[in-house]
């Protein structure tokens, strides 16, 4: 459905492609060689697409009064003395995992139990700061 632009042609007409993506909201598919394709899409549209990938931590009060937050979407769990501390710790763990994912994407995208994390990680990568990451959490 999307018109494909060959890489060489895309280099020559990047301004036109960018204008179509930005002003006309049309994603662009750029192909290099036979199998290398990238998709250019507006950031705001990508963020809208990713909203379907929700961060819904489970809140588990512990017998000792501490709080555990378990984020099954990324396989992360944290425990802290208070709810607020647990939220802060969860944000730090999500950020650390996203940074690790960025350093070693080949590893994570080829691991069957980690590949599905990518859309969630992309949501984190699009955050500007810890507060943005915290705002992803549906608490």
CNS distance restraints for C-alpha pairs under 8 A (distance, minus, plus):
assign (resid   2 and name CA) (resid  27 and name CA) 7.56 0.50 0.50
assign (resid   2 and name CA) (resid  28 and name CA) 7.00 0.50 0.50
assign (resid   2 and name CA) (resid  29 and name CA) 6.64 0.50 0.50
assign (resid   3 and name CA) (resid  28 and name CA) 7.10 0.50 0.50
assign (resid   3 and name CA) (resid  29 and name CA) 6.63 0.50 0.50
assign (resid   4 and name CA) (resid  28 and name CA) 7.10 0.50 0.50
assign (resid   4 and name CA) (resid  29 and name CA) 5.02 0.50 0.50
assign (resid   4 and name CA) (resid  30 and name CA) 5.73 0.50 0.50
assign (resid   4 and name CA) (resid  31 and name CA) 6.61 0.50 0.50
assign (resid   5 and name CA) (resid   9 and name CA) 6.47 0.50 0.50
assign (resid   5 and name CA) (resid  10 and name CA) 6.01 0.50 0.50
assign (resid   5 and name CA) (resid  28 and name CA) 7.57 0.50 0.50
assign (resid   5 and name CA) (resid  29 and name CA) 6.22 0.50 0.50
assign (resid   5 and name CA) (resid  30 and name CA) 4.82 0.50 0.50
assign (resid   5 and name CA) (resid  31 and name CA) 6.10 0.50 0.50
assign (resid   6 and name CA) (resid  10 and name CA) 6.06 0.50 0.50
assign (resid   6 and name CA) (resid  30 and name CA) 5.73 0.50 0.50
assign (resid   6 and name CA) (resid  31 and name CA) 4.92 0.50 0.50
assign (resid   6 and name CA) (resid  32 and name CA) 6.08 0.50 0.50
assign (resid   7 and name CA) (resid  11 and name CA) 6.27 0.50 0.50
assign (resid   7 and name CA) (resid  30 and name CA) 5.87 0.50 0.50
assign (resid   7 and name CA) (resid  31 and name CA) 5.50 0.50 0.50
assign (resid   7 and name CA) (resid  32 and name CA) 5.05 0.50 0.50
assign (resid   8 and name CA) (resid  12 and name CA) 6.64 0.50 0.50
assign (resid   8 and name CA) (resid  32 and name CA) 7.95 0.50 0.50
assign (resid   9 and name CA) (resid  13 and name CA) 6.24 0.50 0.50
assign (resid  10 and name CA) (resid  14 and name CA) 5.38 0.50 0.50
assign (resid  10 and name CA) (resid  17 and name CA) 7.23 0.50 0.50
assign (resid  10 and name CA) (resid  30 and name CA) 6.99 0.50 0.50
assign (resid  13 and name CA) (resid  17 and name CA) 6.30 0.50 0.50
assign (resid  14 and name CA) (resid  18 and name CA) 5.92 0.50 0.50
assign (resid  15 and name CA) (resid  19 and name CA) 6.05 0.50 0.50
assign (resid  16 and name CA) (resid  20 and name CA) 6.22 0.50 0.50
assign (resid  17 and name CA) (resid  21 and name CA) 6.25 0.50 0.50
assign (resid  17 and name CA) (resid  28 and name CA) 6.94 0.50 0.50
assign (resid  18 and name CA) (resid  22 and name CA) 5.97 0.50 0.50
assign (resid  19 and name CA) (resid  23 and name CA) 5.44 0.50 0.50
assign (resid  19 and name CA) (resid  24 and name CA) 7.17 0.50 0.50
assign (resid  20 and name CA) (resid  24 and name CA) 4.90 0.50 0.50
assign (resid  20 and name CA) (resid  25 and name CA) 6.47 0.50 0.50
assign (resid  20 and name CA) (resid  26 and name CA) 5.71 0.50 0.50
assign (resid  20 and name CA) (resid  27 and name CA) 7.71 0.50 0.50
assign (resid  21 and name CA) (resid  25 and name CA) 4.90 0.50 0.50
assign (resid  21 and name CA) (resid  26 and name CA) 4.62 0.50 0.50
assign (resid  21 and name CA) (resid  27 and name CA) 5.29 0.50 0.50
assign (resid  21 and name CA) (resid  28 and name CA) 6.57 0.50 0.50
assign (resid  21 and name CA) (resid  40 and name CA) 7.15 0.50 0.50
assign (resid  21 and name CA) (resid  41 and name CA) 6.16 0.50 0.50
assign (resid  21 and name CA) (resid  42 and name CA) 6.33 0.50 0.50
assign (resid  22 and name CA) (resid  26 and name CA) 7.39 0.50 0.50
assign (resid  22 and name CA) (resid  41 and name CA) 8.00 0.50 0.50
assign (resid  22 and name CA) (resid  42 and name CA) 6.13 0.50 0.50
assign (resid  25 and name CA) (resid  41 and name CA) 7.69 0.50 0.50
assign (resid  25 and name CA) (resid  42 and name CA) 6.94 0.50 0.50
assign (resid  26 and name CA) (resid  41 and name CA) 7.26 0.50 0.50
assign (resid  27 and name CA) (resid  39 and name CA) 6.70 0.50 0.50
assign (resid  27 and name CA) (resid  40 and name CA) 5.45 0.50 0.50
assign (resid  27 and name CA) (resid  41 and name CA) 4.69 0.50 0.50
assign (resid  27 and name CA) (resid  42 and name CA) 7.39 0.50 0.50
assign (resid  28 and name CA) (resid  39 and name CA) 5.66 0.50 0.50
assign (resid  28 and name CA) (resid  40 and name CA) 5.06 0.50 0.50
assign (resid  28 and name CA) (resid  41 and name CA) 6.80 0.50 0.50
assign (resid  29 and name CA) (resid  37 and name CA) 6.67 0.50 0.50
assign (resid  29 and name CA) (resid  38 and name CA) 5.81 0.50 0.50
assign (resid  29 and name CA) (resid  39 and name CA) 4.66 0.50 0.50
assign (resid  29 and name CA) (resid  40 and name CA) 6.48 0.50 0.50
assign (resid  30 and name CA) (resid  37 and name CA) 5.54 0.50 0.50
assign (resid  30 and name CA) (resid  38 and name CA) 5.38 0.50 0.50
assign (resid  30 and name CA) (resid  39 and name CA) 6.42 0.50 0.50
assign (resid  30 and name CA) (resid  40 and name CA) 7.89 0.50 0.50
assign (resid  31 and name CA) (resid  35 and name CA) 7.33 0.50 0.50
assign (resid  31 and name CA) (resid  36 and name CA) 5.65 0.50 0.50
assign (resid  31 and name CA) (resid  37 and name CA) 4.44 0.50 0.50
assign (resid  31 and name CA) (resid  38 and name CA) 6.67 0.50 0.50
assign (resid  32 and name CA) (resid  36 and name CA) 5.09 0.50 0.50
assign (resid  32 and name CA) (resid  37 and name CA) 6.30 0.50 0.50
assign (resid  41 and name CA) (resid  45 and name CA) 6.93 0.50 0.50
assign (resid  41 and name CA) (resid  46 and name CA) 6.59 0.50 0.50
assign (resid  42 and name CA) (resid  46 and name CA) 6.24 0.50 0.50
assign (resid  43 and name CA) (resid  47 and name CA) 6.13 0.50 0.50
assign (resid  44 and name CA) (resid  48 and name CA) 6.28 0.50 0.50
assign (resid  45 and name CA) (resid  49 and name CA) 6.24 0.50 0.50
assign (resid  46 and name CA) (resid  50 and name CA) 6.21 0.50 0.50
assign (resid  47 and name CA) (resid  51 and name CA) 6.37 0.50 0.50
assign (resid  47 and name CA) (resid 123 and name CA) 7.08 0.50 0.50
assign (resid  47 and name CA) (resid 126 and name CA) 7.83 0.50 0.50
assign (resid  50 and name CA) (resid 119 and name CA) 6.60 0.50 0.50
assign (resid  50 and name CA) (resid 120 and name CA) 7.62 0.50 0.50
assign (resid  50 and name CA) (resid 123 and name CA) 6.53 0.50 0.50
assign (resid  53 and name CA) (resid 119 and name CA) 6.79 0.50 0.50
assign (resid  53 and name CA) (resid 120 and name CA) 6.06 0.50 0.50
assign (resid  54 and name CA) (resid 120 and name CA) 7.66 0.50 0.50
assign (resid  54 and name CA) (resid 136 and name CA) 7.42 0.50 0.50
assign (resid  54 and name CA) (resid 137 and name CA) 7.76 0.50 0.50
assign (resid  54 and name CA) (resid 138 and name CA) 7.63 0.50 0.50
assign (resid  55 and name CA) (resid  71 and name CA) 7.08 0.50 0.50
assign (resid  55 and name CA) (resid  73 and name CA) 6.75 0.50 0.50
assign (resid  55 and name CA) (resid 120 and name CA) 7.87 0.50 0.50
assign (resid  55 and name CA) (resid 136 and name CA) 6.12 0.50 0.50
assign (resid  55 and name CA) (resid 137 and name CA) 5.09 0.50 0.50
assign (resid  55 and name CA) (resid 138 and name CA) 6.01 0.50 0.50
assign (resid  56 and name CA) (resid  71 and name CA) 6.50 0.50 0.50
assign (resid  56 and name CA) (resid  72 and name CA) 7.99 0.50 0.50
assign (resid  56 and name CA) (resid  73 and name CA) 7.72 0.50 0.50
assign (resid  56 and name CA) (resid 137 and name CA) 6.09 0.50 0.50
assign (resid  56 and name CA) (resid 138 and name CA) 5.12 0.50 0.50
assign (resid  56 and name CA) (resid 139 and name CA) 7.09 0.50 0.50
assign (resid  57 and name CA) (resid  69 and name CA) 5.90 0.50 0.50
assign (resid  57 and name CA) (resid  70 and name CA) 5.25 0.50 0.50
assign (resid  57 and name CA) (resid  71 and name CA) 4.38 0.50 0.50
assign (resid  57 and name CA) (resid  72 and name CA) 7.04 0.50 0.50
assign (resid  57 and name CA) (resid 137 and name CA) 6.96 0.50 0.50
assign (resid  57 and name CA) (resid 138 and name CA) 6.96 0.50 0.50
assign (resid  57 and name CA) (resid 139 and name CA) 7.08 0.50 0.50
assign (resid  58 and name CA) (resid  69 and name CA) 5.54 0.50 0.50
assign (resid  58 and name CA) (resid  70 and name CA) 5.06 0.50 0.50
assign (resid  58 and name CA) (resid  71 and name CA) 6.39 0.50 0.50
assign (resid  59 and name CA) (resid  67 and name CA) 7.06 0.50 0.50
assign (resid  59 and name CA) (resid  68 and name CA) 6.09 0.50 0.50
assign (resid  59 and name CA) (resid  69 and name CA) 4.91 0.50 0.50
assign (resid  59 and name CA) (resid  70 and name CA) 6.77 0.50 0.50
assign (resid  60 and name CA) (resid  67 and name CA) 5.82 0.50 0.50
assign (resid  60 and name CA) (resid  68 and name CA) 4.96 0.50 0.50
assign (resid  60 and name CA) (resid  69 and name CA) 6.14 0.50 0.50
assign (resid  60 and name CA) (resid  70 and name CA) 7.73 0.50 0.50
assign (resid  61 and name CA) (resid  65 and name CA) 6.62 0.50 0.50
assign (resid  61 and name CA) (resid  66 and name CA) 6.26 0.50 0.50
assign (resid  61 and name CA) (resid  67 and name CA) 4.70 0.50 0.50
assign (resid  61 and name CA) (resid  68 and name CA) 6.29 0.50 0.50
assign (resid  62 and name CA) (resid  66 and name CA) 5.29 0.50 0.50
assign (resid  62 and name CA) (resid  67 and name CA) 5.70 0.50 0.50
assign (resid  62 and name CA) (resid  68 and name CA) 6.96 0.50 0.50
assign (resid  65 and name CA) (resid  81 and name CA) 6.94 0.50 0.50
assign (resid  65 and name CA) (resid  82 and name CA) 7.91 0.50 0.50
assign (resid  66 and name CA) (resid  79 and name CA) 6.84 0.50 0.50
assign (resid  66 and name CA) (resid  80 and name CA) 5.62 0.50 0.50
assign (resid  66 and name CA) (resid  81 and name CA) 4.28 0.50 0.50
assign (resid  66 and name CA) (resid  82 and name CA) 5.79 0.50 0.50
assign (resid  66 and name CA) (resid  83 and name CA) 7.71 0.50 0.50
assign (resid  67 and name CA) (resid  79 and name CA) 5.56 0.50 0.50
assign (resid  67 and name CA) (resid  80 and name CA) 5.57 0.50 0.50
assign (resid  67 and name CA) (resid  81 and name CA) 6.17 0.50 0.50
assign (resid  67 and name CA) (resid  82 and name CA) 5.90 0.50 0.50
assign (resid  67 and name CA) (resid  83 and name CA) 5.72 0.50 0.50
assign (resid  67 and name CA) (resid  86 and name CA) 6.54 0.50 0.50
assign (resid  68 and name CA) (resid  77 and name CA) 6.86 0.50 0.50
assign (resid  68 and name CA) (resid  78 and name CA) 5.50 0.50 0.50
assign (resid  68 and name CA) (resid  79 and name CA) 4.20 0.50 0.50
assign (resid  68 and name CA) (resid  80 and name CA) 6.60 0.50 0.50
assign (resid  68 and name CA) (resid  86 and name CA) 6.76 0.50 0.50
assign (resid  69 and name CA) (resid  77 and name CA) 5.56 0.50 0.50
assign (resid  69 and name CA) (resid  78 and name CA) 5.43 0.50 0.50
assign (resid  69 and name CA) (resid  79 and name CA) 6.45 0.50 0.50
assign (resid  69 and name CA) (resid  86 and name CA) 6.59 0.50 0.50
assign (resid  69 and name CA) (resid  87 and name CA) 7.50 0.50 0.50
assign (resid  69 and name CA) (resid  90 and name CA) 7.26 0.50 0.50
assign (resid  70 and name CA) (resid  75 and name CA) 7.54 0.50 0.50
assign (resid  70 and name CA) (resid  76 and name CA) 5.95 0.50 0.50
assign (resid  70 and name CA) (resid  77 and name CA) 4.17 0.50 0.50
assign (resid  70 and name CA) (resid  78 and name CA) 6.57 0.50 0.50
assign (resid  71 and name CA) (resid  75 and name CA) 5.89 0.50 0.50
assign (resid  71 and name CA) (resid  76 and name CA) 5.16 0.50 0.50
assign (resid  71 and name CA) (resid  77 and name CA) 5.98 0.50 0.50
assign (resid  72 and name CA) (resid  76 and name CA) 6.45 0.50 0.50
assign (resid  72 and name CA) (resid  77 and name CA) 7.95 0.50 0.50
assign (resid  73 and name CA) (resid 117 and name CA) 7.06 0.50 0.50
assign (resid  73 and name CA) (resid 120 and name CA) 7.78 0.50 0.50
assign (resid  74 and name CA) (resid 117 and name CA) 6.05 0.50 0.50
assign (resid  74 and name CA) (resid 120 and name CA) 7.73 0.50 0.50
assign (resid  76 and name CA) (resid  90 and name CA) 7.79 0.50 0.50
assign (resid  76 and name CA) (resid  93 and name CA) 7.39 0.50 0.50
assign (resid  76 and name CA) (resid  94 and name CA) 7.61 0.50 0.50
assign (resid  77 and name CA) (resid  90 and name CA) 7.33 0.50 0.50
assign (resid  78 and name CA) (resid  86 and name CA) 6.37 0.50 0.50
assign (resid  78 and name CA) (resid  89 and name CA) 6.60 0.50 0.50
assign (resid  78 and name CA) (resid  90 and name CA) 6.03 0.50 0.50
assign (resid  79 and name CA) (resid  86 and name CA) 5.78 0.50 0.50
assign (resid  79 and name CA) (resid  89 and name CA) 7.90 0.50 0.50
assign (resid  80 and name CA) (resid  85 and name CA) 5.72 0.50 0.50
assign (resid  80 and name CA) (resid  86 and name CA) 4.79 0.50 0.50
assign (resid  80 and name CA) (resid  89 and name CA) 7.64 0.50 0.50
assign (resid  81 and name CA) (resid  85 and name CA) 6.69 0.50 0.50
assign (resid  81 and name CA) (resid  86 and name CA) 7.29 0.50 0.50
assign (resid  82 and name CA) (resid  86 and name CA) 6.17 0.50 0.50
assign (resid  83 and name CA) (resid  87 and name CA) 6.22 0.50 0.50
assign (resid  84 and name CA) (resid  88 and name CA) 6.34 0.50 0.50
assign (resid  85 and name CA) (resid  89 and name CA) 6.13 0.50 0.50
assign (resid  86 and name CA) (resid  90 and name CA) 6.02 0.50 0.50
assign (resid  87 and name CA) (resid  91 and name CA) 6.23 0.50 0.50
assign (resid  87 and name CA) (resid 134 and name CA) 7.64 0.50 0.50
assign (resid  88 and name CA) (resid  92 and name CA) 6.35 0.50 0.50
assign (resid  88 and name CA) (resid 134 and name CA) 7.96 0.50 0.50
assign (resid  89 and name CA) (resid  93 and name CA) 6.20 0.50 0.50
assign (resid  90 and name CA) (resid  94 and name CA) 6.09 0.50 0.50
assign (resid  91 and name CA) (resid  95 and name CA) 6.12 0.50 0.50
assign (resid  91 and name CA) (resid 130 and name CA) 6.73 0.50 0.50
assign (resid  91 and name CA) (resid 133 and name CA) 6.38 0.50 0.50
assign (resid  91 and name CA) (resid 134 and name CA) 6.00 0.50 0.50
assign (resid  92 and name CA) (resid  96 and name CA) 6.10 0.50 0.50
assign (resid  92 and name CA) (resid 130 and name CA) 7.86 0.50 0.50
assign (resid  93 and name CA) (resid  97 and name CA) 6.10 0.50 0.50
assign (resid  94 and name CA) (resid  98 and name CA) 6.13 0.50 0.50
assign (resid  94 and name CA) (resid 124 and name CA) 7.89 0.50 0.50
assign (resid  95 and name CA) (resid  99 and name CA) 6.16 0.50 0.50
assign (resid  95 and name CA) (resid 124 and name CA) 7.27 0.50 0.50
assign (resid  95 and name CA) (resid 130 and name CA) 7.87 0.50 0.50
assign (resid  95 and name CA) (resid 133 and name CA) 7.77 0.50 0.50
assign (resid  96 and name CA) (resid 100 and name CA) 6.18 0.50 0.50
assign (resid  97 and name CA) (resid 101 and name CA) 6.04 0.50 0.50
assign (resid  98 and name CA) (resid 102 and name CA) 6.20 0.50 0.50
assign (resid  98 and name CA) (resid 121 and name CA) 5.61 0.50 0.50
assign (resid  98 and name CA) (resid 124 and name CA) 6.74 0.50 0.50
assign (resid  98 and name CA) (resid 125 and name CA) 6.94 0.50 0.50
assign (resid  99 and name CA) (resid 103 and name CA) 6.37 0.50 0.50
assign (resid 100 and name CA) (resid 104 and name CA) 6.25 0.50 0.50
assign (resid 101 and name CA) (resid 105 and name CA) 5.28 0.50 0.50
assign (resid 101 and name CA) (resid 108 and name CA) 6.44 0.50 0.50
assign (resid 101 and name CA) (resid 121 and name CA) 7.68 0.50 0.50
assign (resid 104 and name CA) (resid 108 and name CA) 6.64 0.50 0.50
assign (resid 105 and name CA) (resid 109 and name CA) 5.76 0.50 0.50
assign (resid 106 and name CA) (resid 110 and name CA) 6.08 0.50 0.50
assign (resid 107 and name CA) (resid 111 and name CA) 6.32 0.50 0.50
assign (resid 108 and name CA) (resid 114 and name CA) 5.37 0.50 0.50
assign (resid 108 and name CA) (resid 115 and name CA) 5.80 0.50 0.50
assign (resid 109 and name CA) (resid 114 and name CA) 6.50 0.50 0.50
assign (resid 109 and name CA) (resid 115 and name CA) 4.42 0.50 0.50
assign (resid 109 and name CA) (resid 118 and name CA) 7.45 0.50 0.50
assign (resid 110 and name CA) (resid 114 and name CA) 7.69 0.50 0.50
assign (resid 110 and name CA) (resid 115 and name CA) 6.38 0.50 0.50
assign (resid 111 and name CA) (resid 115 and name CA) 5.81 0.50 0.50
assign (resid 112 and name CA) (resid 116 and name CA) 7.59 0.50 0.50
assign (resid 114 and name CA) (resid 118 and name CA) 7.53 0.50 0.50
assign (resid 117 and name CA) (resid 121 and name CA) 6.11 0.50 0.50
assign (resid 118 and name CA) (resid 122 and name CA) 6.00 0.50 0.50
assign (resid 119 and name CA) (resid 123 and name CA) 6.35 0.50 0.50
assign (resid 120 and name CA) (resid 124 and name CA) 6.55 0.50 0.50
assign (resid 121 and name CA) (resid 125 and name CA) 6.16 0.50 0.50
assign (resid 122 and name CA) (resid 126 and name CA) 6.26 0.50 0.50
assign (resid 123 and name CA) (resid 127 and name CA) 6.78 0.50 0.50
assign (resid 124 and name CA) (resid 133 and name CA) 6.19 0.50 0.50
assign (resid 127 and name CA) (resid 132 and name CA) 5.39 0.50 0.50
assign (resid 127 and name CA) (resid 133 and name CA) 6.09 0.50 0.50
assign (resid 128 and name CA) (resid 132 and name CA) 6.27 0.50 0.50
assign (resid 129 and name CA) (resid 133 and name CA) 6.62 0.50 0.50
assign (resid 130 and name CA) (resid 134 and name CA) 6.12 0.50 0.50
assign (resid 131 and name CA) (resid 135 and name CA) 6.15 0.50 0.50
assign (resid 132 and name CA) (resid 136 and name CA) 6.70 0.50 0.50
assign (resid 133 and name CA) (resid 137 and name CA) 7.28 0.50 0.50
